[in-house]
Amino acid sequence: MTFPIKNVALFAIMAGLLVYTGMTESWNTALGLFNMCLISAIMALGVNLQWGYAGLFNVGVMGFVALGGLAAVLISHAPVTEAWSEGGLGVIVALLTGAATIVLATLIMRRKPHSRTRTLALLAVLVGGFFLFRALFDPSVLAIEKVNPAATGFLGGLGLPILMSWPVGGLLAAAAAWLIGKTALGLRSDYLAIATLGIAEIVIAVLKNEDWLTRGVKNIAGLERPVPYEVDLQNSPAFVERANNFGLDAIEASTLFVKANYSLLFAAVLIILLVMFQLALNSPWGRMLRAIRDNEVAAEAMGKDVTARHLQVFILGSAICGLAGAMMTTLDGQLIPGTYQPLRFTFLVWVMVIVGGSGNNIGAILGGFLIWYLWIQVEPLGHWLMGIVTSGMAEGSALKDHLLQSAAHMRLLTMGLVLLLVLRFSPRGLIPEE
């Protein structure tokens, strides 16, 4: 894997921006930015795998990220025993009933010849299964949500280490991608985009409304973390002494230490994924994917199973997004379904891939770092800039008030401007595909 001077210079500039943030604002801010840049780079790798390798237009990124966040809750949160005793069994039986209804309906569709009898049997199974599902599900959910709704009101999780949720988040997103891919990958790129966006919105709607599963808009906080707690470090005489030796107080040193630990974990995951993706890109499998992307008809004529390869890469890319979602929930220590907005994930991640360089893993990582940094830092810069522009205007001026209020939109303006400039002067991205 070669690393030209241009690439080194671009990453050096990115590192300089983070160092400048640490020197001018605080190192806590810089480390917090660095951690989210790492997670954003992992999301960009997942989308780049789908679009850059295979040409799949997936705009349902936030749905897979949200499933990763859900996995963090289901794995790490302690089980709510009272909720389980009140309605846990009923929910499980209801879900199994729903799954059995779908399986039975599928078997009827496949094994019975098309006839009036098959239609009636299918209707009987679907309608009867639906009403049986609701009869079992609704009372159980009401019982669960009545259990101390201010603090719990849901089933909780398995109480396992939260690091185990990272691969589980990837598996959960991969399972959803398999279901989506089996039905939607036969569509053209624009219809595939509409389908994935719609399904992602369904996932978010479920997380917001199914309180028994995720507490809905009441959110879930206080998830276990894989790194020490700041208060424990501050109460450790040995840690306080080491912090004082570096000229830091215990509070600042503890927050820096915790964020640095997260950085090591996230960086290790990113490096492992990058190595795996580079090996895959330069393998016969990667060359086959690029051949399918460039000309599906020619690849199919050479005997390649285009649909199977599309499904494979769609699952892999979605799994990476699910992994990133679990990592982000681990960093936040909470699940807030309302934050999974298309603008924050789908749009931003696509800008990362396009600006960095579609089809280039190194470029996707650079795009992840650069776009997230700008997304966070541009708004305060906008307020500062508008303050300078309006400094000579009279207090209470309508124009001054309008300009100061418009500073909050600097993020959107900057994203559009960066995208336009890159597409104009470097259409294939800052680090284009070789």
N, C-alpha and C positions, 0 to 999 in steps of 0.2 A: 504494500500500500504506500504509494508515493505521496509526498506532502509538499507541493510546490511552494515557492517563496510567497506567492500571492495568498495562498491559504494561510500560511503562518502569519502573514501580516494582518489578515482579517481577524484571525483569532487573537492576535496580540492587541489589536484595537479594542476588541470586545473585552479582553481582560483589563485593559487600561480603563475602560469605562467603569467596570466594577470596582477597580482600585480607587478611581477618582471618587466614586460614590462613598466608599469607605472613608476616604480622607476628608471629604467635604461635609458629609452627613454623619454617618456612624458605621462602624464595622458590623453592627447588628443588622442594619438595613442592607448592607452589601451582601452579607451571608444569606439573609432572607431572600433577596433577589436571586442569588446564585442557586439556592435550592429549588426555587420555582423555575428557574431557567433550565436546570437539569431535568425536571419533570416535563417541562414543555418540549425539550429536545427529544425525550422518549416518545411523547405523543406524535411529534413530527416524524419520527422514524416509522411509527406505525402507519401513518397516512402515506408517507413516501413509499412504503412497501406496496401499498395498494395502488396508488396513482403512478408513482415513478417507475415501478417494476412492471405493473400489469395494466395500467390505464383505467382502473376502476374508480369511478367518481362517487365516493362515499361522503355524504354530508350529514351522516348520523353519528358523527364522532362523539358528541356529548352523551348520547345514549349509552355507548360502551364505556365511557369514562364514569358515568353514573353507576353502571353495574359494578365496576371496580370498587367504587365507594361503598355500595351496598355490601359487597363481599367483606370489606373491612369491619362493618358492623356485625354481620352474621358470624364472623369468625371470632372477633376479639371481645365483643360485649358479653358480659356475664348473662346467663339465662335468667329470665324473670320467672321464678318457680311458681308464684301464685298465678300468673297469667297462663302458664302452661297447664296448671291444674284446672283452671276455669274453662279454657277453650282451646288449648293446644291440640288435643287429640281430635276435636271436631274439625279444626282447620285442615289438619293432615288428611283426615278421611275425606273431606270435601274436595281437596286438591287431587287426591287419588281418584275420586269419582269423576272429576272433570277430565283428567287424563284418560281414564278408561273410556269415557264417552267419545273422546276424539279418536282413540285407537279403534273402537268398535265401528264408528262411522267410516273411518278410512278403510277398514276391512270390508265393509258392505260395499263401498264404492268400487273397490278393486276386484272383489271376487264374485259379485252378483252381476249378471247381465243387465243391461239397461232395460228397465221395464217399470210398469206402474207399481208393481210389488216392491221393487227396490226403492223407489221414491218414497213410498209410504213407510217402509221400514226405516229409511234414513231419517225421515221427519220424526218418526216416533222416538228413535234413539236420541236425536239432537234435542228435541223439545223435552222429552222425559228426563234426559241427563241434565239439562239446564235447570229445570225446576228442582230436581233432587239435589243438585249442587248448591243452589241458593238456599234450600231448606236446611242444609247442613252447615253452610258457610256463614250465613248472616247471623244466626244466634251466637255462634262461637266467636265471631269478630266483635260483636257487641259486648260479650262477656269479657274478652281480653282488654278492650279499650276502656272498660270501667275500672280496671285495676289500677288505682293510684295514677290517674291520667296526667297529673301535674308533673310526676317524676318518671313514670314508665308508660303504662298503657300499651305496651307491645310485648312481643315474646322474647326479645333480647337475642343473644347469640350463643355461641358455644363456649365462650370464656377461654379461648386458646390464644397463644401469642400472636400479636397482630402481624408479625412478619409472615406468618402462614397465609394471611389473607392476600398477599401479593400474587402468588401463583394462582390462588383460588379466584381472584378477581379476573385474571387472564382467562382462566377456564370458563368462568361464568359468561364473560364477553364472547368467548369463542363459541360457546353453545348457542348464544343468541344469534351470532353471526351465521352459524350453520343453518338455523331456522330461516333467517332472512335470506341467506344466499340460495337456499333450495327453491325459494319462491320468486326472488327478485332478480337474480343474476342473469336471467334470460332477457331482461329488459334492456333497451338502449340506454346509453349513458345518462341522458337527461331524465328518463323515467326512473332509472335506478337511483338517481339523486333524490327525486321526489319521494320514492318509496322509503329510502333509508332515513330521510328527514322525518317523514311521518311516523315511522316506527320508533325513532329516537324520542319524538314527542310523546308517544304512548308510554315509553319507559319512564320518562320524567313525570308524566301524569300519574302513573302508578305509584311512584315514590312519594309524590306529594299528597296522595289521597288515601293510600292504604296505611292507616295509622298502626294497625296491628303488626305491620312489617317494619316500618321505618319511622313511626311517630309522625309522619307527614310533615306539615309545616311547623310542627312544634320542635323539630330537629332533635338530633342525638349528640350529646356532648360528653366529654370526659372519657373518651376511648383510651385504652392503654397505649403506651408508646414504647418503642424499642430502645429508647435512649433514657438516660437518667432524668429525673425531675430537677428543675432548678432549685427548689426549696431544699431538696436532699443534699445537693452540692453545697448550698450556702450554709447548711448545718454541719458540714464536714470540716473539722479543724485543719486537716491536711490539705484539702482543696483551697480553703481560705488562705492558708499560708503560701501555697504555690501562686495563687492569684496576686497576693501582695508582693511576692518576689518579682512579678512582671509589671508591677505598678498599676494593677487593676483592683477595683473593689469587687467584693464577692458577687454582687448582683450582676454586674456587667460581665464578669468572667464566666458565671454560670450560664448565662444566655448564649454567649459566644461558644462555649464548650458544647452545649446541646445542639446548636445549629451546625457546628462543625461536624458533629457526629452524624447528623442527618446528611450533610454534604458527602461524607465518606460512603455512606450506604447508597445514596442515589448515584454517586459517581461510579461506584462499583457496578451497579446494574447497567448504567449507560455504557460503560466500557465493554462489558460482556455482550450486550446486545449489538454494539457496533462491530465487534470482532465477528460475531455470528453472521451479521448481515453482510459484511464485506466478503466473508467466505462464501455465503450463499450467492451474492451478486456475481462473483467470478467463477462460479461453478456451472456445470451444464444446465442445472435447474434455472439459475439466474439468466443464462443466455436464452433458454427456451422461453422464459417469461417475457423478456424484451422482444423476442421474435414475435410472440403472440400480440404484444402491445402494438408493435409497428405494423403488423399485417396478419390479422386473424385468419383470413381466407388462405393465405399461403401456408401458415403454420398448420392449419387443419388439413390442408392438402398433403402435408408431409407426415400426417398420421398423429399429430398432437391432439390430445383431448382438451380442447380450449375451455369448455365448461368446467371440467374437473379442476383444471389449474386455476381458473378464476375463483372457484369456491375455496380452494386451498389457500390462496394468497389473501382472500377476503377474510377468512377465519384467522390467519396469522396476524394480519394487521390489526384487526379488531381486538385480538387478545393482547397485543402490545398496548393499545389504548386502555383496555381494562386494567392491565398492570399499572399503568400510570395513574389511573383513577384511584386505585387502592393506595398507592404511594402518597397521592395528594391528600386523601382523607387521613392517612397516618400522620402526615405533617401537620394538618390542621387540628387533629384530635377530635374532630366532630364531623357529622354528616348533615349538610344543609341542602335539601333537595332544591330549594328555590334559587340556588346559585348556579345551577346547571343551565345556563343560558346559551343559545346558539352563538351569540356574539362573542362570548368569552372563550368558547372552545372550538366550535366548528369553524367560524370565520377566522379566528386568530391562528389556529393550527394550519389552515389552508394557506394563509398569508406566510406563515413560517416556511412551509414547503416551497411555495412559489418564489419567495425572496431568496431563500437559501440556495435552491437549485434542485428542481424536481429530478429524481432518478439518481441523485448523489447523496449518500448517507452523511458524508461530512458536511455537505451543504445544508441538509435538513437540520443537523445539529446547530450549525451556525445560525440558521434562520430561527430556530427555537430560542436561542440565547438573545439574539438581537431584538426580535419582535416583542418578546416578553419584557425585556429591559425597557424598551421604548414605551410599551403599554403602561408600565408602572410609573416611569420617571417623567413622561411628557406632561402629564397634568399639572404637577407642581411647577414645572418649567413654564407652562402656559400661564399660570397665575402670576409668576414672576415677570414674564414678558409683558403681559397685559398691564401689570402694575407700572412698568416703565413707560409703555405707550401712553397710558392715561394719566401719567403723573402731572402733566401740565394742564389737565382739564379741570374745570370747576367742579366742586363737590355738588352732588345732586344732579349732574348733567345726565340726560337720558342716554347719550352716546356712551359716556363713561360707564354707566351702570350696565348697559347692554354688552359692552366689550368685556367687562369683568365677569359677567354671568356666562358669557360665551367661552370663557377659558376652560370650562369643564368639558367642552366638546373638542378640545385640542387632541385628545386621543384618537378620535375618529378621523380628524383631518390629517393627523400624522400618518396613520395606517394607510389611508388612501394615497397620500403623497409619496410615501416610501414605495408602495406597490406600483404606482405610475412611473416613478423614476427608474425603478429596477426593470420594469417591462420595456421602458423606452431605451435604456442604455445597456442593459444586460438581460435580454429577453429570456434566457435560459437560467437565470439566477446568478447570485454572486459567485457560487462555485458550481458551475454547470456539470452535467453528466459527461463523463469522458467518452 
